[in-house]
Structure formats: C-alpha cells, structure tokens
Amino acid sequence: MLSFWNWIGISSVNNFSGITIFELPCYSPELNLIEIWWRFIKYKWIDKMLTLIGKLLSHLLKKFFDNLEKIM
C-alpha cells in the first residue's frame, strides 16, 4: 500500500523539518486514549450505574406507594 507521504513525493519522513512523524495503523484503539476510556465506560461503569439506578428507583417507588396507601 502506498503511504500518504510517498504519494505526495516525500520519501523519508522520519525527520522532516525537525518533526518526527509516526505512521500508525488505520485503526489502532490500543493507541487511542479515548477508545480505552470508552471501553471502560461501556463495559464496566454503565452496567454498575444502571444496576444502582434500578435499585434506587425500585426503592423510591416502593416508598411512594407505601405512603400513598397510608394517605388513602
């Protein structure tokens, strides 16, 4: 596969104008910090938060209906 740098006519980009350029694979989630963070949120945090919110909602609804029975 022809890289972008070869395509525009630059054969060596290791030290072009004092800037080091690293060519990364097209998709490399292990090198992208937001991908690592999203994986944690998606598989660890969301499940725990939904479970906690479900328990809290269940408790609040039970308390509401118990108090509603006392009023009526």
SVG drawing of the C-alpha trace seen along z (x, -y; Angstrom):
<svg xmlns="http://www.w3.org/2000/svg" viewBox="-58 -22 73 27">
<polyline fill="none" stroke="black" stroke-width="0.4" points="0.0,0.0 1.3,-3.4 1.6,-5.7 0.4,-9.3 4.0,-10.6 5.2,-8.6 2.1,-9.7 2.9,-13.4 6.6,-12.8 8.3,-12.7 10.4,-9.5 11.7,-9.9 9.5,-11.5 11.4,-10.4 12.8,-13.9 11.1,-16.3 11.7,-19.9 12.5,-18.8 9.2,-17.0 9.1,-13.3 6.1,-11.6 4.9,-8.1 2.7,-6.2 0.0,-4.4 -2.2,-1.6 -5.6,-2.7 -7.4,-1.5 -5.5,-1.2 -7.7,-1.5 -5.0,-0.5 -3.1,-3.7 -6.1,-6.0 -6.8,-7.1 -10.5,-7.8 -11.0,-4.3 -9.6,-2.9 -11.7,-5.2 -14.9,-4.4 -14.3,-0.6 -14.1,-1.1 -17.3,-3.2 -19.2,-0.8 -18.4,2.5 -17.7,1.6 -19.3,-1.7 -22.6,-1.7 -23.7,1.7 -22.9,0.7 -24.7,-2.6 -27.8,-1.1 -27.9,1.5 -27.6,-1.2 -30.2,-3.4 -32.6,-0.5 -32.3,0.3 -32.7,-3.3 -35.8,-3.7 -37.3,-0.5 -36.8,-1.7 -38.3,-5.1 -41.3,-3.7 -41.9,-1.2 -41.7,-4.1 -44.0,-6.2 -46.7,-3.5 -46.4,-2.6 -47.0,-6.3 -49.9,-6.5 -51.6,-3.6 -51.3,-5.4 -52.9,-8.5 -55.9,-6.8"/>
</svg>
